[in-house]
Amino acid sequence: MFRLCAAMSHVFAFRNTQLVALSSGALYWPARDLLVVSDLHFGKSARAARHGGAPLPPYDTVETLLRLETDLTATRAREVICLGDSFDAPDIGAALPEDQLLWITRLQAGRGWTWIEGNHDPGPVGLGGTHLAQTTVGPLIFRHIATPAGQGEVSGHYHPKARLGLRGRTLTRPCFLLDDQRLILPAYGAYTGGLATTAAPLCALMAPDARAILTGPSPLVIPMPR
């Protein structure tokens, strides 16, 4: 049974389903026993080092796996959907250390696991699970990038972040974006950066009454900043 501190999650309705936004940036669907995460970007620091990019702390994949294991333990989810860009490059899965590959395999054990293709990892990832362009579960369709005409759509890709003025300070947090037609998840991976909700692509996709669910220790729901 799903048990999580109410202060660390936010329950909301979307397309006749009851969903839970977790403080980590994961989405949980209790009725389906399904955990959804987006933009894990496993191997981001390794790819940056290999191609001469900006140096990043070499702990991103470990931090992301710890976060994922914590959410799987808390929810006891039996199904997992990864919404694309799970790996930072098409071949990065093969380049991960053996202990990290074994860790992923251990998390998959006994669970249905679907890898949705992303723009960073368009081909099969070479690990267990099913690799699909998109998938439909009940009234919801899961894909990497939102479409203008999407309905009941759950996606990632944009790494949305919201900025909020609070007691004279500016608070910026990754966030879920939600309107009647679509739900966009924040990036789940460590050191992934983000796109402000005020950016043109997000403003064009989301309805005027869209909401942002800010992640962090106490998820907070606000009108989507524009």
Order of alpha helices (4+ residues) and beta strands (2+ residues): beta-beta-beta-beta-alpha-alpha-beta-alpha-alpha-beta-beta-beta-beta-beta-beta-beta-beta-beta-alpha-beta-beta
